């Protein structure tokens, strides 16, 4: 939301104006408490000195809101309102829309948009109060998305579940419809929805993955059926909606949207002609690195890698060409390159990892610093690779040599690895039949200041389950024991138990597989935060018994299998 520069709005008498400047400086240097104390001191001494005005109060409100303390800002607003009621003829201390907007924005910034909505409702109902304008409603729209993810102190609080996203998009659409109806009725410019309004609603729809309604609003904007034209943020947000909503042919639709954005820009460029004064406004409509990167990201999620990889390389080369021709806005950044690399991640082509490494080298040459996500994506490419080359020194497959080398490179270049970095390495080690080395990597993680998560252990267990070692079942179950009883290790989930079951099933030991299933049932029934036994777990044990049917003891196998099938039906 657009901030308010109170320094530009001080229209007080000279003494109060100077006081407000000092108050503003104190709020920035010493914090909100010092500014509030200065305000209260002036209120107590105003009979013979400075008389604070509405902007004095508002400066303190803004300071508290910046400190993420909207309740204290609201306390000052309530004091201002009570002062105004007790002295109704004093226009200097009458709360204005800036005062209310400041507190509303403060509540929204901490994800408590309902508090902001309460203030808006009071303004709407109370005669003589400032009328909420579109900036206030835009603040509420922004607050809806802040409800999903916001910071509470140093802690990131998330309510980004499907129901919450759907509720936010529904409320955003309702508010937009109400604003449009109010403007169409009164034609008050204060209530006219602007581009921030529409982009906020598009953002809410994108978070919900509601690409159909997002595209519908964009088409209306393009056809002039709304109160604002789409800018480049509008197009980027709808492309994001295609990706999050897993739209069919999302990458192709994103490409078509890029083409529409380019046509819109060239049309406006032709309308303006050589008038340089309008070119700054045109930058709002000019396709930029963010839009191109978002389209590349859409291709990164495409399953058709034969189409996706050449296309993302083509888009990257176009961006590099435009930048080389002098278009600074088209310089590929780390987000662009990460999306390009991620588009290669699921390819099993043995040549792809080498191509991706050349892209990373190109980043360094172009002055773009690879980050943790860059290396994680490159690790993932090597992890999924079917490259069969071997390291001549140790006889390890080339992907293992490369992944371990990349880890050393990250540390030498000052790029900090995270849990996903190591999980990609562990997954790759499992794929290339190196379960012991996968376990060693888990032990090394803490040396790098990284804690293994449940996926780290699951990948190591899956490595033992997949291996040809006769001890694979024992080793997999040993890791499960560690997770169940250890300290500072993640609790096992349903995937953990299924992987251990599969380890025993591969070694044709259905009794041990069933014992692991019983452990899972026991932990779940005893409420020790154990995962609920899944259909996949029962099926894995049943398949294990079925594989042993021809090896004798068929009657016993049938008894066990029938009992498991009954439990499986209960589980369903």
C-alpha positions, 0 to 999 in steps of 0.5 A, spaced: 500 500 500 502 507 498 505 510 504 503 517 507 508 522 507 506 526 513 512 531 513 509 533 506 502 534 509 503 538 515 499 545 514 499 547 521 501 554 525 509 555 525 510 552 532 506 546 531 509 545 524 516 545 528 513 541 533 511 536 528 518 535 525 521 534 531 516 529 533 517 525 526 525 525 527 524 523 534 519 517 532 524 515 527 531 516 531 528 514 538 522 509 536 514 510 537 515 510 545 519 516 545 515 520 540 508 518 544 511 521 551 513 527 547 506 528 544 503 526 551 507 532 554 505 537 549 498 535 551 499 536 558 502 543 557 498 545 551 495 551 555 501 555 555 505 552 549 504 547 543 498 545 541 498 538 538 494 537 531 491 531 528 498 530 524 501 530 531 497 524 533 498 521 526 505 521 526 505 517 533 500 512 530 505 511 524 511 510 528 507 504 532 504 501 526 511 501 523 513 497 530 508 492 528 504 495 535 497 497 531 493 496 538 498 502 541 496 506 534 489 505 535 489 507 543 492 514 540 487 514 535 481 513 540 485 519 544 484 523 538 477 522 537 475 523 545 479 530 544 475 531 538 468 530 541 470 534 547 472 540 543 467 539 537 469 546 534 477 545 534 478 543 527 485 542 528 484 535 532 479 532 528 481 525 525 481 525 518 482 519 513 489 519 514 489 517 521 484 512 520 488 509 514 494 509 518 491 504 524 487 500 518 494 499 515 497 497 521 492 492 523 493 489 516 500 489 516 500 484 522 495 479 519 489 482 523 485 485 517 478 484 521 480 489 526 481 494 520 474 492 517 471 494 524 474 501 523 472 501 516 465 499 518 464 504 523 466 510 518 461 507 513 456 507 519 458 514 523 455 520 520 460 526 519 466 521 520 471 521 514 468 517 508 473 511 506 476 512 500 479 507 495 486 507 498 483 504 505 479 499 501 486 497 497 489 496 504 483 491 506 485 487 500 492 487 501 490 485 508 487 479 506 493 476 503 497 478 509 492 474 513 495 468 510 503 469 511 505 474 516 510 475 521 509 475 529 515 478 532 521 473 529 516 468 527 513 467 520 506 465 521 502 461 516 495 460 515 496 458 507 491 452 507 486 451 501 480 453 505 484 460 507 486 461 500 479 460 498 476 465 503 481 470 502 479 470 494 472 470 495 472 476 500 477 480 495 472 479 489 466 481 494 469 487 496 471 489 488 464 488 486 461 492 492 466 498 490 465 497 483 457 498 484 458 504 489 462 507 484 457 506 478 452 509 483 455 515 486 461 516 481 465 518 486 472 518 485 474 517 492 471 510 491 473 508 484 477 502 483 484 503 481 490 498 478 492 497 485 485 494 487 484 490 481 492 487 482 490 485 489 484 481 487 488 478 482 493 476 487 488 473 492 485 469 486 492 467 484 494 464 491 488 460 491 489 458 484 483 460 481 486 462 474 479 462 471 476 468 474 483 471 474 483 471 467 476 473 466 478 479 470 484 480 466 480 480 459 475 485 462 480 490 464 483 489 456 477 490 453 475 496 457 470 493 461 473 495 468 475 502 471 483 500 470 487 498 464 492 492 466 499 493 467 505 488 467 503 486 474 496 484 472 499 479 467 505 476 471 499 475 477 495 471 472 501 467 469 502 465 477 495 463 477 496 458 471 501 455 475 498 455 482 492 453 479 495 447 475 491 449 469 491 445 463 496 447 458 499 452 463 505 454 460 502 455 453 497 459 456 502 463 459 506 464 453 500 467 450 499 472 455 506 474 454 504 475 447 498 479 449 502 483 454 507 485 448 502 487 443 499 491 449 505 495 450 507 496 442 500 499 441 501 504 447 508 505 444 505 507 437 499 511 441 504 515 444 509 516 439 516 520 440 513 524 446 518 522 451 514 525 457 509 519 457 515 514 456 515 513 464 508 511 464 509 506 459 514 503 463 508 500 467 505 496 461 512 494 458 514 487 459 520 486 464 524 481 467 519 479 472 514 477 467 519 473 463 521 469 469 514 468 471 513 465 464 519 461 464 517 458 471 510 456 468 514 452 463 518 449 469 512 446 472 510 443 465 511 435 464 513 436 457 520 437 458 521 436 450 517 442 449 519 446 455 527 446 455 528 449 448 522 454 450 525 456 456 532 457 453 529 461 447 526 466 452 532 466 456 536 468 450 531 473 448 532 476 454 539 476 454 539 479 447 534 485 449 539 487 455 545 487 450 541 492 446 540 496 452 534 494 455 536 494 462 529 492 464 530 485 461 537 483 465 536 476 467 536 476 474 537 470 479 530 468 479 530 468 472 536 463 472 533 459 477 526 458 473 530 456 467 534 451 471 528 448 475 525 447 468 531 442 467 530 438 474 525 433 472 529 431 465 532 424 465 537 426 459 544 424 461 546 431 457 542 435 461 546 436 467 552 438 463 547 444 460 545 446 466 552 447 469 554 451 463 548 456 465 550 456 472 557 458 469 554 463 465 550 466 471 557 468 474 560 471 467 554 475 467 555 478 474 549 474 477 550 471 484 547 464 484 544 463 491 542 456 495 535 455 490 540 455 484 545 450 487 539 446 490 535 446 483 542 444 480 543 438 485 536 436 483 538 435 476 544 431 477 540 427 482 534 425 477 540 424 472 541 417 468 548 419 467 552 413 467 559 416 466 563 414 472 569 418 476 575 414 474 578 415 481 573 412 486 569 409 481 563 413 483 558 415 478 559 422 475 552 425 478 555 423 485 562 426 484 558 432 481 553 433 487 559 432 492 563 437 488 557 442 488 557 442 496 564 444 496 563 449 491 557 452 495 561 453 501 567 456 498 563 461 494 559 463 501 552 460 499 549 456 505 546 450 503 540 448 507 536 442 508 533 441 501 540 441 498 542 435 502 536 432 501 537 432 493 544 429 495 541 423 499 536 422 494 541 421 488 545 417 493 540 412 494 538 412 486 545 410 485 545 405 490 550 408 495 545 408 502 551 408 507 554 414 504 547 417 504 547 416 512 554 419 512 551 425 509 545 426 514 551 425 520 555 431 516 549 435 516 549 438 523 557 440 521 554 445 516 549 448 521 543 444 518 538 440 521 536 433 517 528 433 517 523 427 516 525 427 508 532 426 509 531 420 513 526 417 509 530 418 503 536 414 507 531 409 508 528 409 501 536 408 499 537 402 504 530 399 501 532 400 494 539 397 495 541 390 493 544 389 500 542 383 504 542 388 510 537 393 507 531 391 512 535 391 518 539 398 516 532 401 514 529 399 521 535 401 525 534 408 522 526 408 524 528 406 531 533 412 531 527 416 529 522 413 534 527 413 540 532 419 539 533 426 541 533 432 536 531 427 530 524 428 526 518 423 528 517 418 523 511 419 518 507 414 514 512 414 508 517 412 513 514 406 515 512 404 508 519 405 506 521 400 512 516 395 510 518 395 503 525 394 505 523 388 508 518 386 502 524 386 497 527 381 502 521 377 502 520 377 509 513 379 510 513 377 517 518 383 519 514 387 514 508 386 518 511 387 525 513 394 522 506 395 520 504 393 527 509 398 530 505 403 526 498 401 529 501 401 536 504 408 536 497 411 532 493 407 537 497 410 543 496 417 541 504 418 541 504 422 535 504 416 530 501 417 523 495 413 522 496 407 518 495 408 511 492 404 505 499 403 502 502 400 508 497 395 508 498 393 501 505 393 501 505 388 507 499 384 503 504 384 497 510 381 501 505 375 503 503 374 496 510 374 493 512 368 498 505 364 497 509 359 492 514 358 497 510 354 502 506 355 508 501 357 504 495 356 509 499 361 514 500 366 508 493 366 507 491 367 514 495 373 515 493 376 508 486 375 510 487 378 516 490 384 513 485 385 508 480 386 513 484 391 517 485 394 510 477 395 509 477 398 516 482 403 514 478 405 508 
